[in-house]
Amino acid sequence: METSPALEFDDVTIRVVGRTLISEVAWKVAHGEHWVVLGPNGAGKTTLLSVASAVQHPSSGAAWVLGHRLGRVDMRELRSRIGLVAAGRRLVDEALMEEEGATAEAVVLTGHTGTSVPLWDRYGPAERERASTLLASLGCGDLAQRPFTVCSQGERARIRVARALMGDPGIVLLDEPFAGLDLPAREDLIEALEGLKPTSVLVTHHLEEVPATTTHALLVKGGGVLAQGPVEEILTGENLSECFGRRLLVDHSDGRWHARAHNPRARAAADRAAGWIPGAAPETAF
Ligand SMILES: Nc1ncnc2c1ncn2[C@@H]1O[C@H](COP(=O)(O)OP(=O)(O)OP(=O)(O)O)[C@@H](O)[C@H]1O
Protein backbone atom coordinates (compact mmCIF):
# COMPACT_ATOMS: atom_id res chain seq x y z
CA MET A 1 0.00 0.00 0.00
CA GLU A 2 1.41 3.37 -1.06
CA THR A 3 1.75 5.81 1.82
CA SER A 4 2.63 9.01 -0.07
CA PRO A 5 -0.23 10.82 -1.83
CA ALA A 6 -0.80 10.18 -5.55
CA LEU A 7 -0.42 13.93 -6.13
CA GLU A 8 0.81 16.70 -3.90
CA PHE A 9 1.14 20.37 -4.82
CA ASP A 10 2.87 22.66 -2.36
CA ASP A 11 2.19 26.28 -3.37
CA VAL A 12 2.63 25.49 -7.06
CA THR A 13 2.92 28.54 -9.31
CA ILE A 14 3.34 28.48 -13.09
CA ARG A 15 4.62 31.64 -14.76
CA VAL A 16 5.22 32.34 -18.42
CA VAL A 17 6.71 35.56 -19.77
CA GLY A 18 4.70 38.37 -18.21
CA ARG A 19 1.89 36.16 -16.84
CA THR A 20 1.05 33.94 -13.90
CA LEU A 21 -1.14 31.04 -15.05
CA ILE A 22 -1.69 29.36 -11.68
CA SER A 23 -0.70 30.78 -8.34
CA GLU A 24 0.27 29.04 -5.07
CA VAL A 25 -1.90 25.98 -5.52
CA ALA A 26 -1.87 23.59 -2.54
CA TRP A 27 -3.59 20.30 -3.30
CA LYS A 28 -3.33 16.68 -2.20
CA VAL A 29 -4.88 13.66 -3.91
CA ALA A 30 -4.71 10.38 -1.97
CA HIS A 31 -4.55 7.00 -3.68
CA GLY A 32 -8.00 5.68 -4.52
CA GLU A 33 -9.65 9.11 -4.70
CA HIS A 34 -11.51 10.32 -7.79
CA TRP A 35 -11.38 14.10 -8.24
CA VAL A 36 -13.19 16.48 -10.52
CA VAL A 37 -11.65 19.87 -11.32
CA LEU A 38 -14.16 22.51 -12.35
CA GLY A 39 -13.81 26.13 -13.33
CA PRO A 40 -14.57 28.64 -16.07
CA ASN A 41 -12.62 29.02 -19.34
CA GLY A 42 -9.05 30.14 -18.75
CA ALA A 43 -9.17 29.40 -15.00
CA GLY A 44 -6.01 27.26 -15.16
CA LYS A 45 -7.41 23.70 -15.22
CA THR A 46 -5.24 22.41 -18.09
CA THR A 47 -2.21 24.16 -16.58
CA LEU A 48 -2.84 22.25 -13.32
CA LEU A 49 -3.01 18.99 -15.27
CA SER A 50 0.18 19.83 -17.14
CA VAL A 51 1.98 19.72 -13.76
CA ALA A 52 0.08 16.65 -12.53
CA SER A 53 0.99 14.84 -15.76
CA ALA A 54 4.69 15.76 -15.46
CA VAL A 55 4.53 17.75 -18.69
CA GLN A 56 5.92 20.84 -16.97
CA HIS A 57 7.34 21.59 -13.54
CA PRO A 58 6.40 24.45 -11.27
CA SER A 59 8.07 27.86 -11.68
CA SER A 60 7.97 28.00 -7.89
CA GLY A 61 6.66 25.72 -5.17
CA ALA A 62 6.99 21.95 -5.37
CA ALA A 63 4.96 19.10 -6.85
CA TRP A 64 5.10 15.37 -6.18
CA VAL A 65 3.50 12.93 -8.62
CA LEU A 66 3.19 9.29 -7.49
CA GLY A 67 5.69 10.10 -4.75
CA HIS A 68 8.32 11.66 -7.05
CA ARG A 69 9.27 15.30 -6.81
CA LEU A 70 9.16 17.02 -10.19
CA GLY A 71 12.56 18.37 -11.12
CA ARG A 72 14.31 15.52 -9.28
CA VAL A 73 13.05 12.60 -11.34
CA ASP A 74 13.27 11.40 -14.94
CA MET A 75 10.07 13.00 -16.28
CA ARG A 76 9.77 10.51 -19.19
CA GLU A 77 9.98 7.56 -16.85
CA LEU A 78 7.38 9.12 -14.55
CA ARG A 79 5.05 9.89 -17.48
CA SER A 80 4.95 6.20 -18.35
CA ARG A 81 3.13 5.63 -15.02
CA ILE A 82 0.53 8.31 -15.70
CA GLY A 83 -2.53 7.65 -17.87
CA LEU A 84 -3.32 10.86 -19.69
CA VAL A 85 -6.49 11.49 -21.71
CA ALA A 86 -6.63 14.81 -23.57
CA ALA A 87 -8.17 15.74 -26.87
CA GLY A 88 -6.27 19.06 -27.14
CA ARG A 89 -2.69 19.11 -28.42
CA ARG A 90 -1.21 20.77 -25.35
CA LEU A 91 -0.89 17.55 -23.38
CA VAL A 92 -1.00 14.66 -25.88
CA ASP A 93 0.10 15.14 -29.49
CA GLU A 94 -2.06 12.98 -31.73
CA ALA A 95 -0.87 14.62 -34.96
CA LEU A 96 1.79 11.99 -35.61
CA MET A 97 -0.65 9.12 -35.04
CA GLU A 98 -2.97 10.67 -37.58
CA GLU A 99 -0.18 11.19 -40.13
CA GLU A 100 0.94 7.59 -39.71
CA GLY A 101 -2.59 6.34 -40.36
CA ALA A 102 -2.49 4.46 -37.05
CA THR A 103 -5.29 2.02 -36.27
CA ALA A 104 -7.21 2.19 -32.99
CA GLU A 105 -5.13 -0.76 -31.75
CA ALA A 106 -1.87 1.04 -32.62
CA VAL A 107 -3.03 4.16 -30.75
CA VAL A 108 -3.81 2.06 -27.66
CA LEU A 109 -0.40 0.34 -27.94
CA THR A 110 1.37 3.73 -27.86
CA GLY A 111 0.08 3.95 -24.28
CA HIS A 112 2.51 1.12 -23.42
CA THR A 113 5.51 3.17 -24.55
CA GLY A 114 4.07 6.58 -23.65
CA THR A 115 4.91 7.77 -27.18
CA SER A 116 2.96 9.58 -29.88
CA VAL A 117 3.98 7.05 -32.55
CA PRO A 118 3.92 3.26 -32.29
CA LEU A 119 7.27 1.61 -31.43
CA TRP A 120 6.48 -1.76 -32.95
CA ASP A 121 9.53 -3.65 -31.65
CA ARG A 122 8.32 -2.91 -28.09
CA TYR A 123 4.92 -4.61 -28.48
CA GLY A 124 4.63 -8.39 -28.21
CA PRO A 125 1.65 -10.76 -27.93
CA ALA A 126 1.03 -9.77 -24.27
CA GLU A 127 0.72 -6.06 -25.16
CA ARG A 128 -1.54 -6.79 -28.13
CA GLU A 129 -3.72 -8.98 -25.94
CA ARG A 130 -3.96 -6.20 -23.32
CA ALA A 131 -4.80 -3.59 -25.99
CA SER A 132 -7.57 -5.74 -27.35
CA THR A 133 -8.96 -6.49 -23.84
CA LEU A 134 -8.98 -2.78 -23.02
CA LEU A 135 -10.71 -1.84 -26.28
CA ALA A 136 -13.33 -4.54 -25.61
CA SER A 137 -13.84 -3.36 -22.01
CA LEU A 138 -14.56 0.14 -23.33
CA GLY A 139 -17.09 -1.19 -25.83
CA CYS A 140 -14.92 -0.73 -28.93
CA GLY A 141 -13.48 -4.20 -29.50
CA ASP A 142 -14.61 -4.15 -33.12
CA LEU A 143 -12.64 -0.96 -33.87
CA ALA A 144 -9.15 -2.43 -33.39
CA GLN A 145 -8.18 -2.32 -37.07
CA ARG A 146 -10.03 0.89 -37.96
CA PRO A 147 -7.83 3.96 -38.66
CA PHE A 148 -8.04 6.31 -35.68
CA THR A 149 -8.64 9.26 -38.05
CA VAL A 150 -11.93 7.84 -39.31
CA CYS A 151 -13.26 6.92 -35.84
CA SER A 152 -16.11 9.07 -34.56
CA GLN A 153 -15.51 11.52 -31.70
CA GLY A 154 -17.21 9.17 -29.22
CA GLU A 155 -15.10 6.24 -30.43
CA ARG A 156 -11.92 8.29 -30.21
CA ALA A 157 -12.80 9.38 -26.69
CA ARG A 158 -13.04 5.75 -25.56
CA ILE A 159 -9.89 4.74 -27.49
CA ARG A 160 -8.01 7.52 -25.65
CA VAL A 161 -9.12 6.07 -22.30
CA ALA A 162 -7.97 2.58 -23.41
CA ARG A 163 -4.61 4.14 -24.40
CA ALA A 164 -4.31 5.81 -21.00
CA LEU A 165 -4.93 2.51 -19.18
CA MET A 166 -2.48 0.53 -21.34
CA GLY A 167 0.53 1.23 -19.10
CA ASP A 168 -1.31 0.11 -15.92
CA PRO A 169 -1.05 3.68 -14.58
CA GLY A 170 -0.87 4.74 -10.95
CA ILE A 171 -3.09 7.71 -11.78
CA VAL A 172 -5.37 8.65 -14.68
CA LEU A 173 -5.73 12.32 -15.66
CA LEU A 174 -8.53 13.32 -18.03
CA ASP A 175 -8.75 16.76 -19.61
CA GLU A 176 -12.24 17.40 -20.98
CA PRO A 177 -12.67 13.85 -22.31
CA PHE A 178 -16.33 14.52 -23.20
CA ALA A 179 -15.68 17.41 -25.62
CA GLY A 180 -17.72 16.97 -28.79
CA LEU A 181 -19.65 13.90 -27.62
CA ASP A 182 -23.39 13.49 -28.13
CA LEU A 183 -25.57 12.46 -25.19
CA PRO A 184 -25.38 8.64 -25.59
CA ALA A 185 -21.61 8.78 -26.25
CA ARG A 186 -21.14 11.00 -23.20
CA GLU A 187 -23.19 8.68 -21.00
CA ASP A 188 -21.25 5.63 -22.29
CA LEU A 189 -17.98 7.31 -21.43
CA ILE A 190 -19.19 8.40 -17.98
CA GLU A 191 -20.17 4.77 -17.33
CA ALA A 192 -16.72 3.62 -18.45
CA LEU A 193 -15.06 6.19 -16.15
CA GLU A 194 -17.19 5.00 -13.24
CA GLY A 195 -15.43 1.65 -13.63
CA LEU A 196 -11.93 3.18 -13.38
CA LYS A 197 -9.82 1.52 -10.70
CA PRO A 198 -6.78 3.83 -10.43
CA THR A 199 -6.86 7.22 -8.75
CA SER A 200 -8.23 9.78 -11.21
CA VAL A 201 -8.54 13.50 -11.85
CA LEU A 202 -11.12 14.69 -14.37
CA VAL A 203 -11.19 18.25 -15.74
CA THR A 204 -14.51 19.39 -17.10
CA HIS A 205 -16.70 22.49 -17.49
CA HIS A 206 -19.97 20.67 -16.95
CA LEU A 207 -21.44 19.42 -13.71
CA GLU A 208 -23.56 16.95 -15.69
CA GLU A 209 -20.33 15.14 -16.65
CA VAL A 210 -19.22 14.41 -13.10
CA PRO A 211 -19.24 10.60 -12.66
CA ALA A 212 -21.21 9.23 -9.69
CA THR A 213 -18.01 7.65 -8.34
CA THR A 214 -16.34 11.06 -7.85
CA THR A 215 -15.11 11.50 -4.28
CA HIS A 216 -13.59 15.01 -4.26
CA ALA A 217 -13.83 18.31 -6.12
CA LEU A 218 -11.47 21.22 -6.74
CA LEU A 219 -12.85 24.54 -7.95
CA VAL A 220 -10.44 26.85 -9.76
CA LYS A 221 -10.89 30.49 -10.64
CA GLY A 222 -8.40 33.01 -11.97
CA GLY A 223 -5.45 30.63 -11.52
CA GLY A 224 -6.17 29.96 -7.84
CA VAL A 225 -8.09 27.41 -5.79
CA LEU A 226 -11.53 28.62 -4.76
CA ALA A 227 -12.57 25.50 -2.82
CA GLN A 228 -11.56 21.86 -2.49
CA GLY A 229 -12.66 18.84 -0.50
CA PRO A 230 -15.25 16.04 -0.45
CA VAL A 231 -17.49 16.37 -3.51
CA GLU A 232 -20.78 16.84 -1.62
CA GLU A 233 -19.34 19.70 0.44
CA ILE A 234 -17.83 21.50 -2.53
CA LEU A 235 -20.41 21.20 -5.33
CA THR A 236 -22.91 23.57 -3.76
CA GLY A 237 -24.85 26.29 -5.57
CA GLU A 238 -23.03 28.88 -3.49
CA ASN A 239 -19.53 27.67 -4.42
CA LEU A 240 -20.36 27.11 -8.09
CA SER A 241 -22.08 30.50 -8.37
CA GLU A 242 -18.93 32.13 -7.05
CA CYS A 243 -16.71 30.03 -9.28
CA PHE A 244 -18.57 30.72 -12.54
CA GLY A 245 -19.63 34.28 -11.65
CA ARG A 246 -23.33 33.60 -12.15
CA ARG A 247 -26.10 32.62 -9.78
CA LEU A 248 -26.58 28.87 -10.22
CA LEU A 249 -28.97 26.26 -8.90
CA VAL A 250 -27.47 22.83 -8.28
CA ASP A 251 -29.28 19.49 -8.02
CA HIS A 252 -27.84 16.15 -6.98
CA SER A 253 -29.82 13.01 -7.74
CA ASP A 254 -28.92 9.36 -8.31
CA GLY A 255 -25.27 10.27 -7.74
CA ARG A 256 -25.20 12.73 -10.66
CA TRP A 257 -25.06 16.53 -10.60
CA HIS A 258 -26.97 19.16 -12.55
CA ALA A 259 -26.60 22.95 -12.69
CA ARG A 260 -28.70 25.66 -14.28
CA ALA A 261 -28.77 29.42 -14.10
CA HIS A 262 -31.11 30.93 -11.54
CA ASN A 263 -33.93 32.53 -13.55
CA PRO A 264 -36.40 34.41 -11.31
CA ARG A 265 -38.94 34.99 -14.15
CA ALA A 266 -39.07 31.32 -15.15
CA ARG A 267 -39.30 30.43 -11.45
CA ALA A 268 -42.24 32.81 -10.89
CA ALA A 269 -44.03 31.42 -13.96
CA ALA A 270 -43.50 27.85 -12.71
CA ASP A 271 -44.77 28.83 -9.24
CA ARG A 272 -47.86 30.47 -10.74
CA ALA A 273 -48.51 27.36 -12.86
CA ALA A 274 -48.21 25.24 -9.71
CA GLY A 275 -50.61 27.52 -7.82
CA TRP A 276 -48.00 29.10 -5.51
CA ILE A 277 -48.67 32.63 -4.28
CA PRO A 278 -45.70 34.81 -5.36
CA GLY A 279 -43.44 35.53 -2.40
CA ALA A 280 -45.06 32.85 -0.21
CA ALA A 281 -42.33 30.25 -0.84
CA PRO A 282 -38.81 30.84 0.45
CA GLU A 283 -36.12 31.50 -2.18
CA THR A 284 -33.84 28.48 -2.49
CA ALA A 285 -31.28 29.59 -5.02
CA PHE A 286 -28.32 27.99 -3.26
N1 LIG B 1 2.05 29.10 -22.80
C1 LIG B 1 1.20 30.06 -22.44
N2 LIG B 1 1.52 31.37 -22.59
C2 LIG B 1 0.67 32.35 -22.21
N3 LIG B 1 -0.55 32.11 -21.69
C3 LIG B 1 -0.92 30.83 -21.53
C4 LIG B 1 -0.08 29.74 -21.89
N4 LIG B 1 -0.72 28.59 -21.62
C5 LIG B 1 -1.92 28.95 -21.10
N5 LIG B 1 -2.03 30.28 -21.06
C6 LIG B 1 -3.15 31.06 -20.51
O1 LIG B 1 -3.34 30.66 -19.16
C7 LIG B 1 -4.71 30.69 -18.80
C8 LIG B 1 -5.12 29.35 -18.24
O2 LIG B 1 -5.11 28.40 -19.29
P1 LIG B 1 -5.66 26.92 -19.10
O3 LIG B 1 -5.63 26.27 -20.44
O4 LIG B 1 -4.92 26.27 -18.00
O5 LIG B 1 -7.15 27.21 -18.65
P2 LIG B 1 -8.40 26.20 -18.59
O6 LIG B 1 -9.02 26.41 -17.25
O7 LIG B 1 -7.95 24.81 -18.90
O8 LIG B 1 -9.27 26.81 -19.73
P3 LIG B 1 -10.38 26.14 -20.70
O9 LIG B 1 -11.51 25.73 -19.82
O10 LIG B 1 -10.77 27.28 -21.59
O11 LIG B 1 -9.73 25.01 -21.42
C9 LIG B 1 -5.45 31.07 -20.08
O12 LIG B 1 -5.76 32.44 -20.02
C10 LIG B 1 -4.45 30.78 -21.20
O13 LIG B 1 -4.64 31.64 -22.31
The ligand as an SDF file (V2000), in Angstrom:
LIG
                    3D

 31 33  0  0  0  0  0  0  0  0999 V2000
    2.0480   29.1030  -22.7960 N   0  0  0  0  0  0  0  0  0  0  0  0
    1.1980   30.0570  -22.4440 C   0  0  0  0  0  0  0  0  0  0  0  0
    1.5150   31.3660  -22.5920 N   0  0  0  0  0  0  0  0  0  0  0  0
    0.6710   32.3450  -22.2140 C   0  0  0  0  0  0  0  0  0  0  0  0
   -0.5460   32.1140  -21.6870 N   0  0  0  0  0  0  0  0  0  0  0  0
   -0.9160   30.8350  -21.5310 C   0  0  0  0  0  0  0  0  0  0  0  0
   -0.0750   29.7370  -21.8880 C   0  0  0  0  0  0  0  0  0  0  0  0
   -0.7220   28.5870  -21.6180 N   0  0  0  0  0  0  0  0  0  0  0  0
   -1.9190   28.9460  -21.1040 C   0  0  0  0  0  0  0  0  0  0  0  0
   -2.0280   30.2790  -21.0600 N   0  0  0  0  0  0  0  0  0  0  0  0
   -3.1470   31.0600  -20.5140 C   0  0  0  0  0  0  0  0  0  0  0  0
   -3.3410   30.6580  -19.1630 O   0  0  0  0  0  0  0  0  0  0  0  0
   -4.7110   30.6920  -18.8030 C   0  0  0  0  0  0  0  0  0  0  0  0
   -5.1180   29.3530  -18.2390 C   0  0  0  0  0  0  0  0  0  0  0  0
   -5.1060   28.4020  -19.2890 O   0  0  0  0  0  0  0  0  0  0  0  0
   -5.6580   26.9230  -19.1010 P   0  0  0  0  0  0  0  0  0  0  0  0
   -5.6260   26.2710  -20.4380 O   0  0  0  0  0  0  0  0  0  0  0  0
   -4.9200   26.2700  -17.9980 O   0  0  0  0  0  0  0  0  0  0  0  0
   -7.1470   27.2060  -18.6450 O   0  0  0  0  0  0  0  0  0  0  0  0
   -8.3950   26.1990  -18.5860 P   0  0  0  0  0  0  0  0  0  0  0  0
   -9.0200   26.4100  -17.2520 O   0  0  0  0  0  0  0  0  0  0  0  0
   -7.9540   24.8100  -18.9030 O   0  0  0  0  0  0  0  0  0  0  0  0
   -9.2730   26.8140  -19.7350 O   0  0  0  0  0  0  0  0  0  0  0  0
  -10.3820   26.1380  -20.7030 P   0  0  0  0  0  0  0  0  0  0  0  0
  -11.5060   25.7290  -19.8200 O   0  0  0  0  0  0  0  0  0  0  0  0
  -10.7700   27.2840  -21.5850 O   0  0  0  0  0  0  0  0  0  0  0  0
   -9.7300   25.0050  -21.4200 O   0  0  0  0  0  0  0  0  0  0  0  0
   -5.4550   31.0660  -20.0780 C   0  0  0  0  0  0  0  0  0  0  0  0
   -5.7610   32.4410  -20.0230 O   0  0  0  0  0  0  0  0  0  0  0  0
   -4.4530   30.7840  -21.2000 C   0  0  0  0  0  0  0  0  0  0  0  0
   -4.6420   31.6370  -22.3120 O   0  0  0  0  0  0  0  0  0  0  0  0
  1  2  1  0
  2  3  1  0
  2  7  2  0
  3  4  2  0
  4  5  1  0
  5  6  2  0
  6  7  1  0
  6 10  1  0
  7  8  1  0
  8  9  2  0
  9 10  1  0
 10 11  1  0
 11 12  1  0
 11 30  1  0
 12 13  1  0
 13 14  1  0
 13 28  1  0
 14 15  1  0
 15 16  1  0
 16 17  2  0
 16 18  1  0
 16 19  1  0
 19 20  1  0
 20 21  2  0
 20 22  1  0
 20 23  1  0
 23 24  1  0
 24 25  2  0
 24 26  1  0
 24 27  1  0
 28 29  1  0
 28 30  1  0
 30 31  1  0
M  END
$$$$
